[in-house]
């Protein structure tokens, strides 16, 4: 299927950071705005796949720094009534699982952390609204909790349209539903950090060949399907970023040809978002704190004057 993408508008529709990460998010005056056909920006064409960490020692040093930072930030969340959602999507073979493992290793506290791998919905789940299954079985965290989503609710606007598993009118309604759903999580104290892990077509081919040689069980039919539908995933992935990348939950497009680079920067970005939200909550609390009554000595001084 041929799809036509346009160049994204820098500053309005995305920001390319100095470290190579592309942040795709914009304000939506109406989160429930109905689907309208429009030209879709090609964010993925802006990815700098040359981003890398050259030396193992540099990687270990940078990772250790982010691990300490992550622990400090996560354990500050509960008192401030915050929780973290790390949402991982991306190309097959782009290293989503490897990045998630590094986040798990960074915290190693399964009382507050859980990895949720999303598979196809069951026949029973298909009888319910599509977002319903993400609230079951302790999927949603308590204050101070961390959920790492290995694929997510976004599969219904990515894999579903690629595979033509639902009529167009169904998944087109999901864009607004997802924006509104994520706004609810945000308002409840959720810090939503969404990642699209991006690799080149050639890099994906090399990784699949490595899987075939050294870990054949990891290579599935879905991997071959994803490779066959590379252009379709490009189209619907860009649509996903454009239609569900908001100012409160933007998409972070990570150059992932170099696994060391992507793993460090996933943790780095999580830390930045947690710290930003903590600072926001502390400011809001300070603004709404009632003024303390003046001390007796202060009142005496004022009366003498």
C-alpha positions as CSV (number, residue, x, y, z in Angstrom):
1,X,0.0,0.0,0.0
2,X,1.5,3.4,-1.0
3,X,1.1,6.2,1.6
4,X,2.2,9.7,1.2
5,X,3.8,11.4,4.2
6,X,4.9,15.1,4.5
7,X,7.8,16.7,6.2
8,X,7.0,17.5,9.9
9,X,6.9,21.1,11.1
10,X,9.9,21.6,13.5
11,X,8.9,23.3,16.7
12,X,5.2,22.9,16.1
13,X,4.8,19.1,15.7
14,X,8.1,17.8,17.0
15,X,11.4,18.7,18.6
16,X,14.7,17.1,17.8
17,X,16.9,17.1,20.9
18,X,20.6,17.4,20.9
19,X,21.0,13.8,22.1
20,X,19.1,12.6,19.0
21,X,15.7,11.9,20.5
22,X,12.7,13.2,18.6
23,X,9.7,14.3,20.8
24,X,6.4,14.3,18.9
25,X,3.6,15.9,20.8
26,X,1.2,18.9,20.5
27,X,-1.7,20.4,22.4
28,X,-5.2,19.2,21.5
29,X,-7.9,21.8,22.4
30,X,-10.4,19.0,22.2
31,X,-9.1,15.6,23.2
32,X,-12.2,13.9,21.8
33,X,-11.9,15.6,18.4
34,X,-13.3,13.2,15.8
35,X,-11.0,11.6,13.2
36,X,-10.4,13.8,10.2
37,X,-8.3,13.0,7.2
38,X,-5.1,15.0,7.0
39,X,-1.6,15.0,5.8
40,X,0.6,12.9,8.2
41,X,4.1,14.1,9.0
42,X,7.0,11.6,8.6
43,X,8.7,11.8,11.9
44,X,10.7,8.6,11.3
45,X,12.5,10.2,8.4
46,X,14.1,12.6,10.8
47,X,15.7,9.9,13.0
48,X,19.4,10.0,13.2
49,X,20.3,6.4,13.3
50,X,24.0,7.2,13.6
51,X,23.6,8.0,17.4
52,X,25.7,5.6,19.3
53,X,27.9,5.1,22.4
54,X,31.3,4.1,21.2
55,X,32.9,2.5,24.2
56,X,31.6,-0.1,26.7
57,X,33.1,1.8,29.6
58,X,31.3,5.0,28.7
59,X,28.0,3.0,28.5
60,X,28.6,1.4,31.9
61,X,29.4,4.8,33.5
62,X,26.3,6.5,31.8
63,X,24.0,3.7,32.7
64,X,25.1,3.6,36.4
65,X,24.5,7.3,36.6
66,X,20.9,6.9,35.3
67,X,20.3,3.9,37.5
68,X,21.1,5.9,40.7
69,X,19.0,8.8,39.4
70,X,16.1,6.5,38.6
71,X,16.0,5.0,42.1
72,X,16.0,8.4,43.7
73,X,13.2,9.6,41.5
74,X,11.0,6.6,41.8
75,X,11.1,6.5,45.6
76,X,10.1,10.1,45.7
77,X,6.8,9.5,43.7
78,X,4.6,7.8,46.4
79,X,4.5,10.8,48.8
80,X,3.6,13.1,45.9
81,X,0.9,10.7,44.7
82,X,2.6,10.0,41.3
83,X,3.1,6.7,39.4
84,X,5.1,5.9,36.2
85,X,3.9,4.3,33.0
86,X,6.7,3.4,30.6
87,X,5.1,2.6,27.2
88,X,7.2,0.7,24.6
89,X,6.3,0.4,21.0
90,X,8.6,0.2,17.9
91,X,9.9,-1.8,15.0
92,X,10.2,-5.6,15.5
93,X,13.7,-6.3,16.6
94,X,14.4,-2.7,17.8
95,X,15.3,-3.7,21.3
96,X,12.1,-3.0,23.3
97,X,12.6,-6.0,25.6
98,X,16.3,-5.2,26.1
99,X,15.5,-1.6,27.1
100,X,12.7,-2.9,29.5
101,X,15.1,-5.3,31.1
102,X,17.6,-2.5,31.9
103,X,14.8,-0.5,33.6
104,X,13.8,-3.6,35.6
105,X,17.5,-4.2,36.6
106,X,17.8,-0.5,37.6
107,X,15.0,-0.8,40.3
108,X,14.7,-4.5,41.1
109,X,11.7,-3.9,43.4
110,X,8.8,-6.1,42.2
111,X,6.6,-4.9,45.0
112,X,6.1,-1.7,43.0
113,X,7.2,-2.6,39.5
114,X,5.5,-4.8,37.0
115,X,6.2,-5.6,33.3
116,X,3.0,-6.1,31.3
117,X,3.4,-7.8,27.9
118,X,0.4,-7.2,25.7
119,X,-0.7,-9.9,23.3
120,X,-3.7,-10.3,21.1
121,X,-7.0,-9.9,23.0
122,X,-8.9,-13.0,23.9
123,X,-12.3,-13.8,22.6
124,X,-13.8,-12.7,25.9
125,X,-11.8,-9.4,25.9
126,X,-13.1,-8.7,22.4
127,X,-16.6,-8.6,23.9
128,X,-15.6,-5.5,25.9
129,X,-14.5,-2.0,25.1
130,X,-10.9,-2.2,23.9
131,X,-9.4,-0.3,26.8
132,X,-11.1,-2.4,29.4
133,X,-8.4,-5.1,29.6
134,X,-5.7,-2.6,30.6
135,X,-7.5,-2.1,34.0
136,X,-7.6,-5.8,34.9
137,X,-5.3,-8.0,37.0
138,X,-3.4,-5.2,38.7
139,X,-2.4,-3.6,35.5
140,X,-2.8,-0.1,36.9
141,X,-0.2,1.0,39.5
142,X,-0.8,2.5,43.0
143,X,0.9,5.7,44.0
144,X,4.7,5.1,43.8
145,X,4.2,2.2,41.4
146,X,5.9,1.5,38.0
147,X,4.3,-0.2,35.0
148,X,6.4,-1.1,32.0
149,X,4.2,-1.8,29.0
150,X,5.8,-4.2,26.4
151,X,3.4,-3.0,23.7
152,X,0.2,-1.3,24.8
153,X,-3.2,0.0,24.0
154,X,-1.5,1.6,20.9
155,X,-1.5,-1.8,19.2
156,X,-5.1,-1.1,18.3
157,X,-4.0,1.8,16.1
158,X,-0.9,0.1,14.9
159,X,-1.0,-3.7,14.4
160,X,-4.7,-3.8,14.0
161,X,-4.9,-1.5,10.9
162,X,-1.8,-3.0,9.4
163,X,-3.3,-6.4,9.6
164,X,-6.8,-5.1,8.6
165,X,-8.2,-6.8,11.7
166,X,-11.0,-4.2,12.3
167,X,-13.0,-1.9,10.0
168,X,-11.5,1.6,9.5
169,X,-14.3,3.4,11.5
170,X,-13.4,1.3,14.6
171,X,-9.7,2.0,14.9
172,X,-10.1,5.6,13.8
173,X,-12.3,6.2,16.8
174,X,-9.5,4.8,19.0
175,X,-7.3,7.9,18.5
176,X,-9.6,10.1,20.5
177,X,-10.3,7.4,23.0
178,X,-6.5,6.9,23.6
179,X,-5.9,10.6,24.1
180,X,-8.7,10.9,26.6
181,X,-7.6,7.7,28.4
182,X,-4.0,9.0,28.8
183,X,-5.4,12.3,30.0
184,X,-7.2,10.4,32.7
185,X,-4.0,8.6,33.7
186,X,-2.1,11.9,33.7
187,X,-4.7,13.7,35.9
188,X,-4.6,10.8,38.3
189,X,-0.9,11.3,38.8
190,X,0.4,9.2,36.0
191,X,3.7,10.1,34.4
192,X,3.3,8.6,30.9
193,X,6.6,8.2,29.0
194,X,6.0,6.7,25.5
195,X,8.8,5.3,23.4
196,X,8.9,4.4,19.8
197,X,12.1,2.4,19.3
198,X,13.3,2.9,15.7
199,X,15.8,1.0,13.6
200,X,16.6,1.0,9.9
201,X,15.3,-1.7,7.5
202,X,18.8,-3.0,7.0
203,X,19.5,-3.2,10.8
204,X,16.3,-5.1,11.3
205,X,17.3,-7.6,8.6
206,X,20.7,-8.2,10.3
207,X,19.1,-8.7,13.7
208,X,16.6,-11.2,12.3
209,X,19.5,-13.1,10.7
210,X,21.3,-13.2,14.1
211,X,18.1,-14.5,15.7
212,X,17.8,-17.2,13.0
213,X,21.4,-18.3,13.7
214,X,21.7,-17.9,17.5
215,X,18.1,-17.7,18.9
216,X,15.7,-19.3,16.4
217,X,12.9,-19.5,19.0
218,X,12.8,-15.7,19.2
219,X,12.1,-15.4,15.5
220,X,8.4,-15.7,14.9
221,X,5.9,-15.4,12.0
222,X,5.0,-12.0,13.2
223,X,8.6,-10.8,12.7
224,X,8.4,-11.8,9.0
225,X,5.0,-10.1,8.7
226,X,6.3,-6.9,10.2
227,X,9.2,-6.9,7.8
228,X,6.9,-7.5,4.8
229,X,4.6,-4.6,6.0
230,X,7.5,-2.2,6.8
231,X,5.9,0.7,4.9
232,X,2.5,0.1,6.5
233,X,4.1,0.2,9.9
234,X,5.8,3.4,8.9
235,X,2.5,4.9,7.9
236,X,0.5,3.9,10.9
237,X,3.4,4.5,13.3
238,X,3.6,8.1,12.1
239,X,-0.2,8.4,12.4
240,X,0.0,7.1,15.9
241,X,2.6,9.8,16.9
242,X,0.7,12.5,15.2
243,X,-2.8,11.7,16.5
244,X,-1.9,10.5,20.0
245,X,1.3,12.5,20.8
246,X,0.0,15.1,23.2
247,X,1.7,17.9,25.2
248,X,1.2,15.8,28.4
249,X,2.1,12.4,26.9
250,X,4.3,12.9,23.8
251,X,6.0,10.2,21.8
252,X,9.7,9.9,22.2
253,X,11.3,8.4,19.1
254,X,14.6,6.7,20.1
255,X,17.3,5.9,17.5
256,X,17.9,2.2,18.3
257,X,20.4,1.0,15.8
258,X,22.9,1.1,18.7
259,X,21.4,-0.8,21.7
260,X,23.8,0.8,24.2
261,X,22.6,4.3,23.2
262,X,18.9,3.4,23.3
263,X,19.1,1.7,26.7
264,X,20.8,4.6,28.4
265,X,18.5,7.2,26.8
266,X,15.3,5.3,27.7
267,X,16.3,5.6,31.4
268,X,17.6,9.2,30.9
269,X,14.3,10.3,29.4
270,X,12.3,8.5,32.2
271,X,14.3,10.4,34.8
272,X,13.8,13.7,33.1
273,X,10.0,13.2,32.9
274,X,9.7,12.1,36.6
275,X,11.8,15.1,37.7
276,X,9.8,17.5,35.7
277,X,6.5,16.2,37.1
278,X,7.9,16.2,40.7
279,X,8.9,19.8,40.2
280,X,5.5,20.7,38.9
281,X,3.7,19.0,41.8
282,X,5.9,20.8,44.4
283,X,5.3,24.2,42.7
284,X,1.5,23.6,42.8
285,X,1.6,22.5,46.4
286,X,3.6,25.6,47.3
287,X,1.1,27.9,45.5
288,X,-1.9,26.3,47.3
289,X,-0.3,26.2,50.8
290,X,-2.2,28.5,53.2
291,X,-0.1,31.3,54.7
292,X,1.2,30.5,58.1
293,X,-0.1,32.8,60.9
294,X,2.4,35.4,62.1
295,X,4.3,34.6,65.3
296,X,3.4,36.5,68.5
297,X,6.7,38.4,68.4
298,X,5.9,39.6,64.8
299,X,2.4,40.8,65.9
300,X,4.0,42.7,68.9
301,X,6.5,44.4,66.6
302,X,3.8,45.5,64.2
303,X,1.6,46.8,67.0
304,X,4.5,48.9,68.4
305,X,4.9,50.5,65.0
